[in-house]
Amino acid sequence: MAQHWLLLKMAAQNIGRRRLRAILLALAVTLGVGVGFASFVAGWALRAGTATAFSRMGADLVVVPRGTLVNITSSLLTVQPTNETLAVDLATSLGAIAGVARVASQRNVPVLVDGQPANVIAFDPAQDFTVLSWLEDRLPGPISNSDVIVGERLAGQLGQHISLCGKPLGVYGRLGKTGVGPFDESYFLTFGGLADLVAFCRGSGAKAGDRPATPSGATGLEHAGANVCPPDLQPNRASAFLLQLSPGAKIEEVKFALAQLPDVKVVEGNNVLTSSRQALSSLLIGIALFTALQITALLILVSLLFSAIVQERYREVGLLRAMGARPNQVMAIILGEAAIITGLAGLAGLGFGAALLMVFARSLGFYFDLLGIPFSWPSPIVLQLGAVVAITDSTLLGIIGAFVPAWRVRRMPPLALIQPGSPAT
């Protein structure tokens, strides 16, 4: 242990011998780490914000039964209430089509809410990218099968219980105003919650007193003034499949593939919104590649600088070797010097990156917020993990960059190092 401390002390003393060079190297690493850390945090925050913003724009394409009416708006969030359905297993086939990134299924069902006809949209929270993104108020934790979400035009406060076909459900959240009528005027359940509701309607809990009289010839699933609870609802059916395309996917090619499916109709969203979302995804990938190139450039800079440092110290290294220092000890001194400089620079880079983030949040972050793209900081765990990775990577950057020149001098004999004009190789 004492030997290790001695080697570390020698490495620290070597830094002070060429202070200007050490300071310039530290500044380069500080700038690189600061910009990299700020890019990571800002990219993480904007990725979440843009995902929410683009989810609010709705689907790129919607697949519905051929006879379904679709409310054509700038945002494809759902379809008009309908009796037409498709097998829910179709989602697997849709997800396998080239260019389709996400598939979210929905089911529209007429029900009674507090004795009044209403519409319920069932969705899968794990696959959804339109409903939950519009939540303005919500209870803590994930939505459960006993919860309901209320559209913007409907009454209901958080934590309040409302009756769906006589079954009490708690209000989990409220949506913001979307401008899409069927969305603002509907209640939202999970598919599991809908299955529980159907089971309740089939049991003794769904009393006749909970239902208004149904006109002769009307079925329990018709969207008429006499909506009733759905005891005969067919399971494993969906009213619509909302599709989000992957970056670079061409809408026409995906539509052509979807047209091969029987008994379906494909509705296209706003091409401008789709193109913008795909372009932004490509931009985030480009930022990640730029950061990788920046780290590579720093690695080359560290390697070149320590090649010059080691070459200047050939005679000193040769004397150490002649006095009994082992090759690994000489190599440890050089690598320790690099690790100290870049490690401290990485710590300073975190402070510089935090300053950049504060400036970004008060300028571009405010501008993005005006555009409806929230700038929300990552969780403390993510920030702590990013800081640890930044310091670790900066230290490793110095060790890797100095490894080649340290390895070269390690293999040279002491006499060749001490003699004047000894070759650099």
C-alpha positions as CSV (number, residue, x, y, z in Angstrom):
1,M,0.0,0.0,0.0
2,A,2.8,2.4,0.9
3,Q,4.4,1.7,-2.5
4,H,1.1,2.6,-4.3
5,W,0.9,5.9,-2.4
6,L,4.5,6.7,-3.4
7,L,3.7,6.1,-7.1
8,L,0.6,8.3,-6.8
9,K,2.6,11.0,-5.1
10,M,5.2,11.0,-7.9
11,A,2.4,11.2,-10.5
12,A,1.0,14.2,-8.7
13,Q,4.4,15.9,-8.5
14,N,4.9,15.4,-12.3
15,I,1.7,17.4,-12.9
16,G,3.2,20.5,-11.3
17,R,6.3,20.4,-13.4
18,R,4.4,21.3,-16.6
19,R,1.5,23.3,-15.2
20,L,0.5,25.1,-18.4
21,R,0.3,21.8,-20.3
22,A,-1.7,20.2,-17.6
23,I,-4.1,23.1,-17.3
24,L,-4.7,23.1,-21.1
25,L,-5.4,19.4,-21.1
26,A,-7.7,19.7,-18.1
27,L,-9.6,22.6,-19.8
28,A,-10.1,20.4,-23.0
29,V,-11.4,17.6,-20.9
30,T,-13.6,19.9,-18.8
31,L,-15.2,21.4,-21.9
32,G,-15.8,17.9,-23.4
33,V,-17.2,16.4,-20.2
34,G,-19.4,19.5,-19.5
35,V,-20.8,19.6,-23.0
36,G,-21.3,15.9,-23.0
37,F,-23.1,15.8,-19.6
38,A,-25.3,18.8,-20.5
39,S,-26.2,17.2,-23.9
40,F,-27.1,14.0,-22.1
41,V,-29.4,15.6,-19.5
42,A,-30.9,18.1,-22.0
43,G,-31.4,15.3,-24.5
44,W,-33.0,13.1,-21.9
45,A,-35.4,15.9,-20.8
46,L,-36.3,16.9,-24.4
47,R,-36.7,13.3,-25.4
48,A,-39.4,12.8,-22.8
49,G,-40.9,16.2,-23.6
50,T,-41.0,15.6,-27.3
51,A,-42.4,12.1,-26.8
52,T,-45.3,13.6,-24.9
53,A,-45.8,16.4,-27.4
54,F,-45.8,14.1,-30.4
55,S,-48.0,11.6,-28.6
56,R,-50.5,14.4,-28.2
57,M,-50.5,14.8,-31.9
58,G,-52.0,11.4,-32.2
59,A,-51.2,8.4,-34.5
60,D,-49.6,8.5,-37.9
61,L,-52.0,5.9,-39.2
62,V,-55.2,4.3,-37.8
63,V,-56.4,0.9,-38.8
64,V,-60.2,0.4,-38.3
65,P,-62.9,-2.0,-39.7
66,R,-64.0,-1.1,-43.1
67,G,-67.4,0.3,-42.1
68,T,-66.0,2.6,-39.3
69,L,-66.4,6.3,-39.4
70,V,-63.3,8.3,-38.4
71,N,-63.3,11.9,-37.2
72,I,-60.6,13.4,-39.5
73,T,-58.8,16.0,-37.4
74,S,-55.2,17.2,-37.2
75,S,-54.8,14.7,-34.4
76,L,-55.8,11.0,-34.7
77,L,-56.5,10.1,-31.1
78,T,-59.5,7.7,-31.5
79,V,-62.4,6.9,-33.7
80,Q,-66.1,7.6,-33.6
81,P,-68.2,5.2,-31.4
82,T,-69.0,2.1,-33.5
83,N,-70.2,-1.4,-33.3
84,E,-67.5,-2.5,-35.8
85,T,-64.6,-4.4,-34.3
86,L,-61.5,-6.4,-35.3
87,A,-59.7,-9.2,-33.6
88,V,-57.3,-7.8,-31.0
89,D,-54.6,-10.3,-32.2
90,L,-54.3,-8.2,-35.3
91,A,-52.0,-5.9,-33.3
92,T,-49.3,-8.6,-33.6
93,S,-49.5,-8.6,-37.4
94,L,-49.5,-4.8,-37.5
95,G,-46.4,-4.5,-35.3
96,A,-44.6,-6.9,-37.6
97,I,-45.0,-4.6,-40.7
98,A,-41.8,-2.8,-41.6
99,G,-41.8,0.8,-40.5
100,V,-44.4,0.4,-37.7
101,A,-42.8,1.3,-34.4
102,R,-45.8,1.1,-32.0
103,V,-49.3,-0.2,-32.1
104,A,-52.0,0.9,-29.5
105,S,-55.4,-0.8,-29.6
106,Q,-58.7,0.8,-28.4
107,R,-62.2,-0.4,-27.8
108,N,-65.3,1.9,-27.8
109,V,-68.2,0.7,-25.7
110,P,-71.5,2.4,-24.8
111,V,-72.3,2.3,-21.1
112,L,-74.3,4.0,-18.4
113,V,-72.4,6.5,-16.2
114,D,-74.4,7.6,-13.1
115,G,-77.5,6.5,-15.0
116,Q,-76.8,8.5,-18.1
117,P,-75.7,7.2,-21.6
118,A,-72.0,7.7,-22.2
119,N,-69.1,6.2,-24.1
120,V,-66.1,4.4,-22.7
121,I,-62.8,3.8,-24.5
122,A,-60.7,0.9,-23.3
123,F,-56.9,1.0,-23.9
124,D,-53.7,-0.8,-22.9
125,P,-51.5,1.5,-20.7
126,A,-48.4,-0.5,-21.7
127,Q,-48.9,0.2,-25.4
128,D,-50.8,3.5,-25.3
129,F,-49.2,6.7,-26.7
130,T,-52.2,9.0,-26.9
131,V,-54.4,8.8,-23.8
132,L,-52.0,9.0,-20.9
133,S,-50.0,11.8,-22.6
134,W,-53.1,14.1,-22.3
135,L,-53.4,13.6,-18.5
136,E,-53.3,17.0,-16.8
137,D,-54.3,15.8,-13.3
138,R,-53.7,12.3,-11.9
139,L,-53.4,10.3,-8.7
140,P,-50.0,8.9,-7.7
141,G,-49.1,5.5,-9.1
142,P,-50.1,3.6,-12.3
143,I,-53.7,3.3,-13.4
144,S,-55.5,0.1,-12.2
145,N,-58.5,-1.9,-13.4
146,S,-60.7,-0.2,-10.8
147,D,-59.8,3.3,-12.1
148,V,-61.4,5.5,-14.7
149,I,-60.0,8.6,-16.6
150,V,-62.4,11.4,-17.4
151,G,-62.5,13.4,-20.6
152,E,-62.2,17.2,-20.5
153,R,-65.9,17.9,-21.1
154,L,-67.1,15.5,-18.4
155,A,-67.6,16.0,-14.7
156,G,-65.6,14.1,-12.1
157,Q,-62.9,15.0,-9.6
158,L,-59.8,13.1,-8.6
159,G,-60.6,10.4,-6.1
160,Q,-64.3,10.7,-6.6
161,H,-66.3,7.5,-7.3
162,I,-68.6,7.3,-10.3
163,S,-71.0,4.5,-11.3
164,L,-70.4,2.7,-14.5
165,C,-73.4,0.3,-15.0
166,G,-73.8,0.3,-11.3
167,K,-70.1,-0.6,-10.6
168,P,-68.3,2.1,-8.6
169,L,-64.9,3.2,-10.1
170,G,-62.5,5.8,-8.8
171,V,-61.5,8.8,-10.9
172,Y,-57.8,8.3,-11.5
173,G,-57.2,11.4,-13.7
174,R,-58.6,14.0,-16.0
175,L,-57.5,14.8,-19.5
176,G,-56.8,18.2,-21.0
177,K,-58.7,19.7,-23.9
178,T,-57.9,17.9,-27.1
179,G,-60.5,19.4,-29.5
180,V,-61.5,15.9,-30.6
181,G,-65.1,15.4,-29.6
182,P,-65.2,11.6,-29.0
183,F,-62.0,12.0,-26.9
184,D,-63.1,14.9,-24.8
185,E,-66.6,13.3,-24.1
186,S,-65.5,9.8,-23.2
187,Y,-64.4,7.9,-20.1
188,F,-61.3,5.7,-20.3
189,L,-60.6,2.3,-18.8
190,T,-57.9,-0.3,-19.2
191,F,-58.8,-3.4,-21.1
192,G,-58.7,-5.3,-17.8
193,G,-61.1,-2.7,-16.3
194,L,-63.5,-3.3,-19.2
195,A,-63.3,-7.1,-18.7
196,D,-64.2,-6.6,-15.0
197,L,-67.1,-4.3,-16.0
198,V,-68.5,-6.9,-18.4
199,A,-68.2,-9.6,-15.7
200,F,-70.0,-7.3,-13.3
201,C,-72.8,-6.7,-15.8
202,R,-73.2,-10.4,-16.3
203,G,-73.5,-11.0,-12.6
204,S,-76.1,-10.0,-10.1
205,G,-74.5,-6.6,-9.6
206,A,-76.0,-5.2,-12.8
207,K,-79.6,-4.8,-11.8
208,A,-82.4,-4.0,-14.1
209,G,-83.0,-0.8,-12.3
210,D,-79.6,0.4,-13.4
211,R,-80.7,0.3,-17.1
212,P,-83.2,2.3,-19.0
213,A,-85.7,0.4,-21.1
214,T,-84.3,-0.7,-24.5
215,P,-86.5,-0.1,-27.5
216,S,-87.7,-3.1,-29.4
217,G,-85.2,-4.3,-31.9
218,A,-82.3,-2.3,-30.4
219,T,-79.2,-4.3,-29.3
220,G,-77.2,-3.6,-26.1
221,L,-74.2,-2.3,-28.1
222,E,-76.0,0.3,-30.3
223,H,-75.1,3.9,-29.8
224,A,-78.6,5.2,-29.3
225,G,-80.4,7.1,-26.6
226,A,-81.1,3.8,-24.8
227,N,-77.5,2.7,-24.1
228,V,-77.3,-0.2,-21.8
229,C,-74.5,-2.0,-20.0
230,P,-72.6,-4.5,-22.1
231,P,-73.2,-8.0,-20.7
232,D,-72.8,-9.7,-24.1
233,L,-69.7,-7.8,-25.1
234,Q,-67.4,-10.0,-27.2
235,P,-63.9,-10.2,-25.6
236,N,-60.6,-9.9,-27.5
237,R,-62.0,-7.3,-29.9
238,A,-60.8,-3.8,-30.8
239,S,-62.4,-0.8,-32.4
240,A,-59.2,0.7,-33.7
241,F,-55.4,0.2,-33.9
242,L,-53.4,3.4,-33.7
243,L,-50.0,3.2,-35.4
244,Q,-46.9,5.2,-34.8
245,L,-44.2,4.9,-37.5
246,S,-40.5,4.5,-36.9
247,P,-37.9,7.2,-38.0
248,G,-37.3,6.9,-41.7
249,A,-40.4,4.9,-42.5
250,K,-42.4,5.9,-45.6
251,I,-46.1,6.3,-45.0
252,E,-47.0,5.1,-48.5
253,E,-45.0,1.9,-48.2
254,V,-46.7,1.2,-44.8
255,K,-50.1,2.0,-46.2
256,F,-49.5,-0.4,-49.1
257,A,-48.6,-3.2,-46.7
258,L,-51.7,-2.5,-44.6
259,A,-53.9,-2.5,-47.6
260,Q,-53.2,-6.2,-48.1
261,L,-55.1,-7.0,-44.8
262,P,-58.7,-8.0,-45.3
263,D,-61.7,-6.0,-44.0
264,V,-59.7,-3.0,-42.8
265,K,-59.6,0.7,-43.6
266,V,-56.5,2.8,-43.2
267,V,-56.8,6.5,-42.1
268,E,-53.8,8.8,-42.5
269,G,-52.9,11.5,-40.1
270,N,-51.1,14.8,-40.7
271,N,-48.0,14.2,-42.9
272,V,-46.3,17.3,-41.6
273,L,-46.5,16.1,-38.0
274,T,-45.3,12.7,-38.9
275,S,-42.3,14.1,-40.8
276,S,-41.5,16.5,-37.9
277,R,-41.5,13.6,-35.4
278,Q,-39.3,11.4,-37.5
279,A,-36.9,14.3,-38.2
280,L,-36.5,15.1,-34.5
281,S,-35.8,11.4,-33.7
282,S,-33.0,11.5,-36.3
283,L,-31.7,14.7,-34.8
284,L,-31.4,13.1,-31.3
285,I,-29.5,10.2,-32.9
286,G,-27.2,12.7,-34.6
287,I,-26.5,14.4,-31.2
288,A,-25.5,11.1,-29.8
289,L,-23.1,10.4,-32.7
290,F,-21.6,14.0,-32.3
291,T,-21.0,13.3,-28.6
292,A,-19.2,10.0,-29.5
293,L,-17.0,11.8,-32.1
294,Q,-16.2,14.4,-29.5
295,I,-15.0,11.8,-27.0
296,T,-12.9,10.2,-29.7
297,A,-11.3,13.5,-30.5
298,L,-10.4,14.0,-26.8
299,L,-9.0,10.6,-26.7
300,I,-6.6,11.4,-29.6
301,L,-5.7,14.7,-28.0
302,V,-4.8,13.0,-24.7
303,S,-2.7,10.4,-26.5
304,L,-0.8,12.9,-28.5
305,L,-0.1,15.1,-25.5
306,F,1.2,12.3,-23.3
307,S,3.3,11.0,-26.2
308,A,5.1,14.3,-26.0
309,I,5.3,14.3,-22.2
310,V,6.8,10.8,-22.1
311,Q,9.3,11.6,-24.8
312,E,10.5,14.6,-22.8
313,R,11.1,12.4,-19.8
314,Y,13.0,9.6,-21.4
315,R,16.2,10.4,-19.4
316,E,14.2,10.6,-16.1
317,V,12.4,7.3,-16.8
318,G,15.8,5.7,-17.7
319,L,17.3,6.8,-14.4
320,L,14.3,5.4,-12.5
321,R,14.7,2.1,-14.3
322,A,18.4,2.1,-13.6
323,M,17.7,2.7,-9.9
324,G,15.6,-0.4,-9.7
325,A,12.1,0.8,-10.7
326,R,10.2,-1.9,-12.5
327,P,8.5,-1.3,-15.9
328,N,5.0,-1.7,-14.4
329,Q,5.8,1.0,-11.8
330,V,7.0,3.5,-14.5
331,M,3.8,2.7,-16.4
332,A,1.7,3.2,-13.3
333,I,3.2,6.7,-12.7
334,I,2.4,7.8,-16.2
335,L,-1.2,6.4,-16.1
336,G,-1.7,7.9,-12.6
337,E,-0.7,11.3,-13.8
338,A,-3.2,11.1,-16.7
339,A,-6.0,9.8,-14.4
340,I,-5.5,12.6,-11.9
341,I,-5.6,15.3,-14.6
342,T,-8.6,14.0,-16.5
343,G,-10.5,12.9,-13.3
344,L,-10.3,16.3,-11.7
345,A,-11.2,17.8,-15.1
346,G,-14.2,15.6,-15.2
347,L,-15.3,16.8,-11.8
348,A,-14.9,20.4,-13.0
349,G,-16.8,19.5,-16.2
350,L,-19.8,18.5,-14.1
351,G,-20.0,22.0,-12.7
352,F,-19.6,23.5,-16.2
353,G,-22.3,21.2,-17.6
354,A,-24.7,22.2,-14.8
355,A,-24.1,25.9,-15.6
356,L,-24.9,25.1,-19.3
357,L,-28.1,23.3,-18.3
358,M,-29.2,26.3,-16.2
359,V,-28.7,28.6,-19.2
360,F,-30.4,26.2,-21.5
361,A,-33.4,25.8,-19.2
362,R,-33.9,29.6,-18.9
363,S,-33.6,30.2,-22.7
364,L,-34.3,27.3,-25.1
365,G,-36.1,25.3,-22.4
366,F,-38.6,28.2,-21.9
367,Y,-39.0,28.5,-25.7
368,F,-39.8,24.7,-26.0
369,D,-42.3,25.0,-23.1
370,L,-44.1,27.7,-25.1
371,L,-44.3,25.3,-28.0
372,G,-45.9,22.7,-25.8
373,I,-42.8,20.6,-25.3
374,P,-42.1,20.4,-21.5
375,F,-38.6,20.6,-20.3
376,S,-38.6,18.3,-17.2
377,W,-35.4,17.4,-15.4
378,P,-34.5,13.7,-15.2
379,S,-35.0,11.9,-11.9
380,P,-32.3,12.3,-9.2
381,I,-31.2,8.7,-9.8
382,V,-30.6,9.4,-13.5
383,L,-28.7,12.6,-12.7
384,Q,-26.5,10.9,-10.2
385,L,-25.8,8.0,-12.6
386,G,-25.0,10.5,-15.3
387,A,-22.5,12.3,-13.0
388,V,-20.8,9.1,-12.0
389,V,-20.5,7.9,-15.6
390,A,-19.1,11.3,-16.6
391,I,-16.3,11.3,-14.0
392,T,-15.6,7.6,-14.6
393,D,-15.4,8.1,-18.4
394,S,-13.2,11.2,-18.1
395,T,-10.7,9.2,-15.9
396,L,-10.8,6.3,-18.2
397,L,-10.2,8.7,-21.1
398,G,-6.9,9.8,-19.6
399,I,-5.8,6.2,-18.8
400,I,-6.6,4.9,-22.3
401,G,-5.1,7.9,-24.0
402,A,-1.8,7.6,-22.0
403,F,-1.7,3.8,-22.3
404,V,0.1,3.6,-25.7
405,P,2.9,6.0,-24.9
406,A,3.3,4.5,-21.4
407,W,3.5,1.0,-22.9
408,R,6.1,2.1,-25.5
409,V,8.4,3.5,-22.9
410,R,7.9,0.5,-20.6
411,R,9.4,-1.8,-23.3
412,M,12.6,0.3,-23.8
413,P,15.8,-0.6,-22.0
414,P,17.2,1.9,-19.4
415,L,20.4,2.6,-21.4
416,A,18.5,3.6,-24.5
417,L,16.4,6.0,-22.4
418,I,19.4,7.6,-20.7
419,Q,21.6,8.1,-23.8
420,P,21.2,11.5,-25.4
421,G,19.3,11.5,-28.7
422,S,17.7,8.1,-28.0
423,P,15.0,7.3,-30.6
424,A,11.4,7.9,-29.7
425,T,10.5,4.4,-30.7
